[in-house]
Amino acid sequence: TEHPRVGSKYRVWPLLEYSWGIDDHELGVSHIIRGKDLVKEGKIEQFIWNIYNWPQPELIYYGRLKFQDATLSKSKSSKEVRDGTYTGWDDPRTWSLQSLEKRGIHPDALRKVMLDLGLSIVDISISMKSVYAENRKIRDAGAPRVFFVHEPEWVIVHGNKLDFAKVPIHPDFPERGFRKIPLHTDNGAVEVGLQKSDLKNLKKGDLFRLKDFANFVLTKVHPVHLKLESYDVDDVRAVNGPIIHWIPKEGSVPAELTLVDGSVIRGLAEPELKKIPVDTFLQFERVGFAKINKK
């Protein structure tokens, strides 16, 4: 076929595919697994192997794999890493293996999803939710629980008699013990931080539970006033109402949480976070799973 620019002036062999054919033979490759867009290149390699009477590796093709909720582009990510748009290859927006590792995605979760898909010539579109679901199966049992509140609204509650709230490290494994969230009181008054979005969903007279602490009634909306109703964890009215996470005013730990889209939200976590080492995969209750990257 004539070349579009130089016509038939030169006899040119596609050297890239030529080198593949030689390399695959000299490296002793037995199986070549590649995308179905490279079927033509496979034919060229077979042509080379036939010239030399070399044994032919098995050629296996697969369809395009697309993640519905992830944009995979090495060239785009490389540019944005270089120009500083991304913080590095471990920025969650690159969707690189480095970024998944930093987020706490276990390698076996990714392997399981890929093996379940198998090799098919058909194009496949899947959601990252499949990876997250497998990751949760692997990670959940070992992930300690911690309270984190984004943009806390501080509320004083009266009538408290406890020095601390006794909260399980993991609700499914009580044998692992409890964490103690201190409740510094002044004549029974204690200041706690609640998520503003939770308070917006409450109306005057509502009964709700601060998780693993006590049951409260919202007596006033602006400003927020709460009345401690009881500590009874089995109070049917509270069990059927909202259960809200919270943090104490004293001893809470500033925390930055990087989301999947690269944005950062800031808030406060319970004092227990200070004791948990870097690289721990944990769950911020009612928020999501995360991995401690830096302290």
C-alpha positions as CSV (number, residue, x, y, z in Angstrom):
1,T,0.0,0.0,0.0
2,E,1.4,3.4,-0.9
3,H,2.3,5.7,2.0
4,P,0.1,8.8,2.1
5,R,3.2,11.1,2.1
6,V,6.0,9.4,0.3
7,G,4.0,7.0,-2.0
8,S,6.0,4.0,-3.1
9,K,9.4,5.6,-2.8
10,Y,10.4,3.4,0.1
11,R,9.7,-0.2,1.1
12,V,8.8,0.2,4.7
13,W,8.0,-2.6,7.2
14,P,6.1,-1.6,10.4
15,L,9.1,-1.9,12.8
16,L,7.0,-1.7,16.0
17,E,5.2,-4.9,15.3
18,Y,8.4,-6.4,13.9
19,S,10.1,-5.8,17.2
20,W,7.1,-7.3,19.1
21,G,7.4,-10.5,17.0
22,I,11.1,-10.9,17.8
23,D,10.8,-9.9,21.5
24,D,7.9,-12.3,22.1
25,H,10.0,-15.2,20.6
26,E,13.2,-14.4,22.3
27,L,11.5,-13.8,25.7
28,G,9.8,-17.2,25.4
29,V,6.3,-15.7,25.8
30,S,3.6,-18.4,25.7
31,H,0.5,-16.3,25.9
32,I,-0.1,-12.8,24.6
33,I,-3.1,-11.0,26.2
34,R,-4.1,-7.8,24.6
35,G,-7.0,-5.6,23.7
36,K,-9.1,-6.5,20.7
37,D,-7.9,-3.2,19.0
38,L,-4.6,-5.0,18.4
39,V,-5.9,-8.0,16.3
40,K,-4.1,-6.6,13.2
41,E,-0.8,-6.4,15.1
42,G,-1.3,-10.1,16.1
43,K,-1.6,-11.1,12.4
44,I,1.6,-9.3,11.6
45,E,3.4,-11.1,14.4
46,Q,2.1,-14.4,13.2
47,F,3.5,-13.6,9.7
48,I,6.9,-13.1,11.2
49,W,6.8,-16.3,13.2
50,N,5.8,-18.2,10.1
51,I,8.8,-16.9,8.1
52,Y,11.2,-18.3,10.7
53,N,9.1,-21.4,11.6
54,W,9.0,-20.3,15.2
55,P,6.4,-21.8,17.6
56,Q,3.5,-19.4,17.9
57,P,2.3,-18.0,21.3
58,E,-1.4,-18.2,22.0
59,L,-3.1,-14.8,21.2
60,I,-5.9,-13.9,23.6
61,Y,-8.0,-10.7,23.0
62,Y,-10.3,-8.9,25.4
63,G,-12.8,-6.1,24.9
64,R,-12.5,-2.6,26.2
65,L,-13.1,-2.2,30.0
66,K,-14.7,1.0,31.1
67,F,-15.4,2.2,34.6
68,Q,-18.7,4.2,34.6
69,D,-17.6,6.5,37.5
70,A,-13.9,6.8,36.8
71,T,-12.0,8.7,34.0
72,L,-9.0,6.7,33.1
73,S,-6.5,8.6,31.0
74,K,-2.8,8.2,31.4
75,S,-1.9,11.2,29.2
76,K,-4.4,13.5,30.9
77,S,-3.3,12.5,34.4
78,S,0.4,12.7,33.5
79,K,-0.1,16.3,32.3
80,E,-2.0,17.3,35.4
81,V,0.5,15.7,37.7
82,R,3.3,17.6,35.9
83,D,1.6,21.0,36.0
84,G,0.5,20.6,39.6
85,T,-3.2,20.3,39.1
86,Y,-3.0,16.9,40.8
87,T,-0.9,16.5,44.0
88,G,0.9,13.5,42.4
89,W,0.1,10.1,41.0
90,D,-1.5,9.2,44.3
91,D,-4.1,11.9,43.9
92,P,-7.5,10.2,43.8
93,R,-8.4,11.9,40.5
94,T,-5.7,10.0,38.6
95,W,-7.4,6.6,39.4
96,S,-3.9,5.1,39.3
97,L,-3.0,2.0,41.4
98,Q,-1.0,4.4,43.6
99,S,-4.2,6.5,44.3
100,L,-6.2,3.4,45.1
101,E,-3.6,2.2,47.5
102,K,-3.5,5.5,49.3
103,R,-7.3,5.4,49.7
104,G,-7.0,1.9,51.2
105,I,-8.3,-0.2,48.3
106,H,-6.9,-3.7,49.0
107,P,-5.1,-5.3,46.0
108,D,-7.3,-8.5,46.5
109,A,-10.5,-6.4,46.0
110,L,-9.3,-5.3,42.6
111,R,-8.1,-8.8,41.7
112,K,-11.4,-10.3,42.7
113,V,-13.4,-7.9,40.5
114,M,-11.1,-8.5,37.5
115,L,-11.2,-12.3,37.8
116,D,-15.0,-12.2,38.1
117,L,-15.2,-10.3,34.8
118,G,-12.9,-12.8,33.0
119,L,-11.6,-12.3,29.5
120,S,-14.2,-11.5,26.9
121,I,-14.1,-10.0,23.5
122,V,-17.2,-8.0,24.4
123,D,-16.7,-4.4,25.7
124,I,-17.6,-4.2,29.4
125,S,-18.8,-1.3,31.5
126,I,-18.7,-1.7,35.3
127,S,-19.0,0.6,38.3
128,M,-16.3,1.2,40.9
129,K,-19.0,0.2,43.4
130,S,-18.0,-3.4,42.6
131,V,-14.5,-2.7,43.8
132,Y,-15.7,-0.8,46.9
133,A,-18.1,-3.7,47.8
134,E,-15.2,-6.3,47.6
135,N,-12.9,-3.9,49.5
136,R,-15.5,-3.6,52.3
137,K,-15.7,-7.4,52.6
138,I,-12.0,-7.6,53.0
139,R,-11.4,-4.5,55.2
140,D,-14.6,-4.0,57.2
141,A,-13.8,-6.4,60.1
142,G,-10.4,-4.9,60.7
143,A,-11.5,-1.2,60.5
144,P,-11.9,0.6,63.8
145,R,-14.7,3.1,64.1
146,V,-14.3,6.8,64.8
147,F,-16.6,9.8,64.9
148,F,-15.8,12.7,62.5
149,V,-18.0,15.7,62.1
150,H,-17.7,18.1,59.2
151,E,-18.5,21.7,60.2
152,P,-19.8,20.9,63.7
153,E,-22.4,23.1,65.3
154,W,-21.8,23.3,69.1
155,V,-24.6,22.6,71.4
156,I,-24.7,22.6,75.2
157,V,-26.7,19.7,76.7
158,H,-27.8,19.7,80.4
159,G,-28.4,17.0,82.8
160,N,-25.4,14.7,81.9
161,K,-24.1,12.5,84.7
162,L,-21.5,10.6,82.7
163,D,-17.7,11.3,82.7
164,F,-17.3,9.5,79.3
165,A,-19.3,7.7,76.6
166,K,-18.5,4.1,76.2
167,V,-18.3,3.4,72.5
168,P,-17.3,0.0,70.8
169,I,-14.2,0.0,68.8
170,H,-16.1,-2.2,66.3
171,P,-19.9,-2.8,66.8
172,D,-19.7,-6.4,65.4
173,F,-16.8,-7.4,67.7
174,P,-17.5,-6.3,71.3
175,E,-14.6,-8.4,72.5
176,R,-12.2,-5.9,71.0
177,G,-13.2,-3.4,73.7
178,F,-14.4,0.1,73.9
179,R,-13.1,3.6,73.3
180,K,-13.9,6.3,75.9
181,I,-15.1,9.7,74.6
182,P,-14.6,12.2,77.4
183,L,-17.6,14.3,78.5
184,H,-16.2,17.3,80.4
185,T,-19.1,18.6,82.4
186,D,-19.8,21.8,84.2
187,N,-22.7,21.2,86.7
188,G,-24.1,18.6,84.3
189,A,-23.6,20.7,81.2
190,V,-21.5,19.3,78.3
191,E,-20.8,20.8,74.9
192,V,-20.9,18.6,71.9
193,G,-20.6,19.1,68.2
194,L,-23.3,17.9,65.8
195,Q,-23.3,17.9,62.0
196,K,-25.3,20.9,60.7
197,S,-27.0,18.7,58.1
198,D,-28.3,16.4,60.8
199,L,-29.7,19.3,62.8
200,K,-31.5,20.7,59.7
201,N,-33.5,17.5,59.5
202,L,-34.8,17.8,63.1
203,K,-37.8,19.8,64.2
204,K,-38.9,20.9,67.7
205,G,-40.0,18.0,69.8
206,D,-38.1,15.4,67.9
207,L,-36.5,12.6,70.0
208,F,-33.2,11.3,68.7
209,R,-30.1,9.5,70.0
210,L,-26.5,10.7,70.0
211,K,-24.9,7.4,69.1
212,D,-23.6,5.4,72.1
213,F,-24.3,8.3,74.4
214,A,-27.9,9.3,75.3
215,N,-31.4,10.1,74.0
216,F,-32.3,13.8,73.5
217,V,-35.3,16.0,72.7
218,L,-34.9,19.1,70.5
219,T,-36.6,21.7,72.6
220,K,-35.6,24.8,70.6
221,V,-34.4,25.2,67.0
222,H,-32.9,28.7,66.9
223,P,-30.5,28.6,68.8
224,V,-30.5,24.8,69.3
225,H,-31.4,23.6,72.7
226,L,-31.4,19.9,73.7
227,K,-32.9,18.2,76.7
228,L,-31.3,14.9,77.9
229,E,-34.2,12.4,78.0
230,S,-32.5,9.1,79.1
231,Y,-29.4,6.9,78.6
232,D,-31.6,3.9,77.8
233,V,-30.2,2.3,74.6
234,D,-33.4,0.3,74.2
235,D,-35.8,3.2,74.4
236,V,-38.2,2.3,71.5
237,R,-38.9,5.9,70.7
238,A,-35.2,6.7,70.3
239,V,-34.4,3.5,68.5
240,N,-37.1,4.4,65.9
241,G,-35.7,7.9,65.5
242,P,-32.5,9.4,64.1
243,I,-29.2,8.1,65.5
244,I,-26.6,10.8,65.1
245,H,-22.8,10.8,65.4
246,W,-21.1,13.6,67.4
247,I,-17.9,14.8,69.0
248,P,-17.0,16.4,72.3
249,K,-15.8,20.0,72.4
250,E,-12.8,19.3,74.5
251,G,-10.0,17.0,73.1
252,S,-11.4,16.7,69.6
253,V,-8.8,16.3,66.8
254,P,-8.7,18.5,63.7
255,A,-8.9,16.3,60.6
256,E,-8.8,16.7,56.8
257,L,-10.6,14.2,54.6
258,T,-9.8,14.1,50.9
259,L,-12.7,12.9,48.9
260,V,-12.7,10.9,45.7
261,D,-13.0,14.1,43.5
262,G,-9.9,15.5,45.1
263,S,-11.7,18.1,47.2
264,V,-10.9,18.3,50.9
265,I,-13.3,18.7,53.8
266,R,-12.2,19.8,57.2
267,G,-13.7,18.9,60.5
268,L,-13.1,17.4,63.9
269,A,-12.7,13.8,65.1
270,E,-13.0,12.3,68.5
271,P,-9.9,12.2,70.7
272,E,-9.4,8.4,69.9
273,L,-8.0,9.4,66.5
274,K,-4.7,10.5,68.1
275,K,-4.0,6.9,69.1
276,I,-4.5,5.3,65.7
277,P,-1.3,4.8,63.7
278,V,-0.7,6.0,60.1
279,D,-1.8,3.6,57.3
280,T,-4.8,2.4,59.4
281,F,-7.9,1.8,57.4
282,L,-10.9,2.9,59.4
283,Q,-14.5,4.0,59.2
284,F,-15.7,7.4,60.1
285,E,-19.2,6.4,61.2
286,R,-22.0,7.7,59.0
287,V,-19.4,9.3,56.8
288,G,-17.3,6.6,55.0
289,F,-14.2,4.5,55.0
290,A,-10.8,6.2,54.9
291,K,-7.1,5.5,55.4
292,I,-4.8,7.6,57.6
293,N,-2.1,9.0,55.3
294,K,-0.4,11.5,57.6
295,K,-0.6,12.8,61.2
